[in-house]
Amino acid sequence: MTHVDTPTTEPELLVVEARPEEVAGLSAAAIAWVAAGGPVQSIALHGAAVAWSPGRAAILVAAERVEAVRAAVLEFCRHDRDLRAIEADVAAGWPDIEADAPLAFEFRDRDMDRRAGLGERFRRSVALRARLARLAPHLDRPPLHPPTLASQVGERLRERGRLAERAGFLDGQLAVHERVYDLCGQRASDWAIARRSRGLEWAIVVLLAVETVLILVDLLAAGGT
Amino acid sequence: MRYPSIDVLRSLAIAMMVIVHFVENLSAWYGSPGDGDLTAHGFWRPTGLAAPLFTLLTGVSYRLWVRRREARGDSDEAITRSSVRRGLFLIGLGFVFNVLVWLPEDTFNWDVLTFIGAALLLLTACRGASSGPLLLAAVAAVAVSPALRELADYDSFWTQGYFDPGLTLGDVGLGFLCTGYFPVFPWIAFPLVGYVTAPAVFPVRGGSATGWPMVAGAALVACAGTAMVARSAGGEPPAWLRLQGWTMFPATVEYVCGTLGAALLALPLAHRLLDRGTRDTMLTRVAGTFSRHALSIYLLHHAVHIWPLWIWGAAAGADVTTHWQRALPAPMALAVAILFLVCAYPLFRWLEATGRDGVEGLMRWLCD
């Protein structure tokens, strides 16, 4: 029996139920269907076969184990999708990082207009870090004992998808983002404080200049007469 | 990026300036309405807005120019260097203009060109200052001006309504500071306020405009209007306010507040009306041409109507200034001014089409 699940927020899932003695691997048509989602990862384990690509998965498993394996595959797909979303957001932030990095060293008057943008990007980095922190425990959990087919499929998929390693890379990348925006925030704050005190100095300069002009005009007028 | 609102307002200022100068220099002025003197009528009063609007826009344009250079990645040093060169260029051009147009005895009359040059130097010096101190400086410049004029004995520098200083360091210095046609005090208030206003009206991409220029403009107009109404009703203002009525020479507190307020109101209004819709209209094209060549038009219109007067006087063997303010009746002078403006547009369009630059091009070539 074959059916396709296509919930709106879940990956498309092709489930093929078969008796253990009939399981001989996923058909070429099923693999081709999965390949439409991207590069295919395949695993075969204790009579079950799973092919997966971002957004699509096909399962060939005995009917009595379908629900457990299906749940394991869906869980993996959800985690992979969340991780990919964070990876995409982090990747999209690199051009901003390159543009903003000089501000972590030196902040100038002309950069005051960019303060709101810097704050927004700092908040975005923190939000990404929070999303990753919530996701990480699901990616690197210890193997279940005694193992089941579903838990082994899940573990194997996490290994093939390198979820734990990718989370580690993201952690490093987000540390760079946070470091840059933390320094930018510090520089911007220092600059704003310096600017306020400089405003006071300028006000004193203006008053002194007015006094000087009054004296100068008085002197010039007296010299003229 | 050009703002049609700035182009239109600058063109308006230039057109008013041209009309005022033609009528003032070719015809008699400060007569009475019965004499057929245009300048004595109430409708002539708005022409007093020309120079304040032009000098306010100097500050606005300088701020936007600096922003453009910074966005291009130019260093602070390069911007400062260009700014100082431009300021010095305008001061030098102002002196050359005075000598060639108003003859050498008026070299130090401190006209608008020398003032704008000096204002550019000052804006360059305090480019890093925040808005508060700059506004304080503008207020101080206006507030202290009557006292400075009193100290300098302003009236002794003016003969029959014209600035006529002695050629001494003291007189020349006082002319620059407070007694000339466009002295630093109080005129510096206009570019300073323009410089502070620019980011509020023309925010950076992603920022939002703020409404304080309109509020401040309305408040200033209201203050000036109240003072004028009170004066016309026979009320005597407190002496410490040093209110002297509505005059441009000297630029009184009422005049500065009224014209500054009107300019502050006009800028955001024009921005809302002209910068958000279709930018390529007949109005924006004409205004763009006049605005891009404002400096050239300023110089050219003087040469066109002043030099013939001097040549005519010299040819008649009399004093060269014999025909000054006597050449034409006022309506005729007004017609000639309009004719000049009509002819100037195709002339400067032709210059643009043939890739020729006016004095602005020379300034950019020398200073940038």
Interface residues (C-beta under 8 A of the other chain):
Chain A: R108 D109 R110 D113 A116 G117 R195 R198 G199 W202 A203 V205 V206 L207 A209 V210 V213 L214 L216 V217 D218 L220 A221 G223 G224
Chain B: R67 E70 D76 C126 G128 A129 S130 G132 P133 L134 L136 A137 A140 A141 V144 A147 L148 L151 A152 D153 G166 T168 L169 G170 D171 G173 L174 L177 C178 F185 P199 V204 G206 G207
